[in-house]
Amino acid sequence: MTRRIAFVDLHAQHQPLRAALDRAIGEVVAGGQFILGPQVAAFEQRFAAYCGARHAIGVGNGMDALRLALMALDVRGGDEVILPANTYVATALAVSAVGAVPVLVDCDPRTYNLDPRGLERAVTPRTRVIMPVHLTGQAADMDAVMAVAERRGLHVIEDAAQAHGAAWRGRRCGSIGAVGCFSFYPSKNLGAFGDAGMAVTNDDALARRLAQLRNYGQSQKYEHVAAGLNSRLDSLQAAVLAVKLPHLDRWNEARVSRAARYRAALRGVGDLRLQEIAPGATSVYHLFVVETEHRDRLRRHLADAGIDTGVHYPVPIHLQPAYAAGYRMGQFPHTEALARRSLSLPMFPELRDDQVDAVAAAIRRFFDPAAPSAARTPDLATEGARPR
Ligand SMILES: *Cc1c(COP(=O)(O)O)cnc(C)c1O
């Protein structure tokens, strides 16, 4: 019996860093400044530099980063915010949380990201913000988003919760719009030991406002200039994230290399379709997604072979009970097709080549029971295997 292949293995990531992590946590305990301590300011500075942005403001989680960005731009009740139908529900919930209306746009079936062709049509006189999502780790088409935003006088807030380190035409995700929002949920490409998030911006005034809004709208102690939130990054999380950040590029490169190996091994297998990476975009492969009409049966077959998989996301936002009013089935066909067809394969930096080969071999056996169980090492030099 071989060992199970996990979907994500955080233990494998943290084990080699244990001494450094324990030391960093010990320093916070010794220092005793647990909220917005020196570790937070230090990590904010390093993360801003990593993104190529002037400012980073540590917050409680990724959804709060989005919510605070909307508040900083004075988005309020009755305003409309355009976002992709194909995203995690938190993107829409952040909009609803400020009383604004999420307006959904279908995805491009090749990249899974917001389809720019639907963008302009969704703009109304009430639209204030476009909120692209760099889903699965691939940068959305920011040229198209910024062009519509400029033409129609709208702000752009990037949901980069799955895309730490990805880039659009050489610029890091999160640094292109007015505010970029990150989550450090433990299983994200850069993950904390609990909830944590970050808003990055190049705008000095917005940075000041975000820093107030996350801390009770406070300009100085007991002076509250805005109706803010309590959503601060705590020092323990910042200390953990500062230990992990220097490894992020290496981890992302490992993900890209595993993705290339999957692609080479899975091209032309059964009815599988693989996500395309758009010209101009890079992906840091938060997820590696395949599509098939036989998704549920393939998922069971892999589970029986000891391989864990995920589905991102089985029920689109517009078909969730929370958003049922105003939407109907069939409205966003590409998003609905992905909900039915997509399967996320094991993907994390420590995933080994032989494990990728074992997953690919199990998938080939599903489509062709006569296929050999020992995987042939795929030829990585073939076209399409290399990430752009
Ligand atoms: C994880 C995620 C969020 C929310 O982040 P939290 O830290 O869990 O609040 C928002 N948007 C996307 C696309 C995500 O993947």
The ligand as a Gaussian input file, in Angstrom:
#p B3LYP/6-31G(d) Opt

LIG

0 1
 C       -9.031000      32.922000       0.074000
 C       -9.714000      33.895000      -0.792000
 C      -10.341000      35.046000      -0.281000
 C      -10.578000      35.283000       1.175000
 O       -9.455000      35.238000       1.983000
 P       -9.640000      34.935000       3.552000
 O       -8.307000      35.235000       4.127000
 O      -10.027000      33.503000       3.679000
 O      -10.704000      35.861000       4.070000
 C      -10.840000      35.978000      -1.173000
 N      -10.774000      35.792000      -2.504000
 C      -10.198000      34.688000      -3.036000
 C      -10.128000      34.557000      -4.522000
 C       -9.670000      33.695000      -2.201000
 O       -9.129000      32.609000      -2.749000

